[in-house]
Amino acid sequence: MLREGSSLNVDGLLVIVDAPCSGVQMAWAGYFTACAVALWAGRGDRAFALRLPLVGAAVLLGNVLRNTALVALEATGRGTPALHEGIGLVALAAVCGAVAWAMARGTSLWERPWPR
C-alpha cells in the first residue's frame, strides 16, 4: 500500500479517499452528540470536559475502522456505492451511540427531565 496525496495505491489499484470519508463529518456529529447529550443530562463543565477524551477516542476509532473496511472493500473490488454508504452510516451511528453513552452514563433516561 502506498499513499499518493489523498489517495491510496493498493496493489496497483488507486483508492480515492473522498471528502465525505475524511472523518470531518463524523467529528462534527460526534461532538454535536456530546454537547446535546451533556445538556440533556445536566452535565457541568468539569464533568463534560472529563468525558471529552472519550469522544475524541470514539471518533478516531470509528474513522480508523470505517476507512479500513472501505479501503479493504475497494482494494478487493467488492465495493459498491450502497455498501460504501451503508458502512459509513453504521460507523457514524456506532460512534454517536458510544458518545451518547459516555456523556449520559450515570443518568437515568426516565428520571432526568429535559432542560427548561
C-alpha positions as a printed Julia matrix, in Angstrom:
116×3 Matrix{Float64}:
   0.0    0.0    0.0
   1.35   3.41  -0.99
  -0.11   6.81  -0.12
  -0.45   9.17  -3.1
  -1.8   12.55  -1.96
  -5.27  11.87  -0.55
  -5.45   8.51  -2.33
  -4.06   5.07  -1.6
  -2.41   2.78  -4.12
  -3.23  -0.78  -3.03
  -1.59  -3.4   -5.26
  -1.86  -1.13  -8.3
  -5.49  -0.13  -7.6
  -5.99   3.56  -6.82
  -8.42   4.03  -3.91
  -9.56   7.64  -3.54
 -10.3    8.92  -0.04
 -13.01  11.47  -0.75
 -14.11  14.36   1.44
 -17.21  12.62   2.88
 -14.9    9.87   4.14
 -12.33  12.26   5.55
 -13.77  11.92   9.03
 -14.62  15.59   9.49
 -18.36  14.9    9.33
 -18.01  12.14  11.93
 -16.11  14.51  14.22
 -18.8   17.19  13.88
 -21.57  14.67  14.54
 -19.73  13.13  17.48
 -19.06  16.43  19.22
 -22.58  17.68  18.49
 -23.95  14.5   20.06
 -21.7   15.03  23.06
 -22.95  18.59  23.56
 -26.62  17.68  23.11
 -26.49  14.7   25.47
 -24.44  16.62  28.06
 -27.07  19.37  28.02
 -29.88  16.82  28.39
 -28.02  15.01  31.21
 -27.29  18.24  33.04
 -23.53  17.76  32.93
 -21.47  20.54  34.49
 -18.42  21.96  32.76
 -15.98  19.72  34.62
 -17.95  16.51  34.03
 -18.33  17.44  30.35
 -14.62  18.21  29.94
 -13.6   14.96  31.65
 -15.67  12.97  29.13
 -14.32  14.77  26.03
 -11.29  12.47  25.61
 -13.75   9.57  25.25
 -15.46  11.47  22.44
 -12.16  12.0   20.63
 -11.21   8.35  21.06
 -14.6    7.15  19.76
 -14.37   9.42  16.7
 -10.79   8.34  15.95
 -11.53   4.63  16.39
 -14.71   4.88  14.31
 -12.84   6.61  11.48
 -10.0    4.09  11.52
 -12.37   1.12  11.42
 -14.6    2.68   8.76
 -11.72   3.64   6.48
 -10.04   0.26   6.94
 -13.23  -1.54   5.91
 -13.82   0.76   2.95
 -10.26   0.54   1.62
 -10.29  -3.24   2.03
 -13.57  -3.49   0.07
 -12.34  -1.18  -2.68
  -8.99  -2.96  -2.91
 -10.68  -6.33  -3.41
 -13.07  -4.92  -5.99
 -16.16  -5.74  -3.93
 -17.09  -2.18  -3.04
 -20.39  -0.75  -4.23
 -21.79   2.73  -3.59
 -24.61   1.3   -1.46
 -22.2   -0.78   0.63
 -19.87   2.22   0.97
 -22.71   4.41   2.28
 -24.05   1.63   4.49
 -20.7    1.1    6.2
 -20.36   4.85   6.69
 -23.81   5.16   8.25
 -23.29   2.17  10.55
 -19.94   3.58  11.69
 -21.48   7.01  12.29
 -24.36   5.52  14.28
 -21.95   3.43  16.37
 -19.75   6.44  17.15
 -22.69   8.69  18.04
 -24.15   5.9   20.19
 -20.86   5.45  22.04
 -20.55   9.21  22.56
 -24.13   9.44  23.85
 -23.47   6.56  26.24
 -20.28   8.18  27.54
 -21.99  11.52  28.14
 -25.18  10.08  29.65
 -23.82   7.28  31.83
 -24.95   7.69  35.39
 -28.14   9.45  34.25
 -31.4    7.55  34.11
 -33.4    8.27  30.97
 -36.66   8.22  32.92
 -35.53  10.26  35.92
 -33.87  13.17  34.12
 -36.22  15.89  32.81
 -35.38  17.81  29.68
 -33.73  21.18  30.35
 -36.06  24.15  30.51
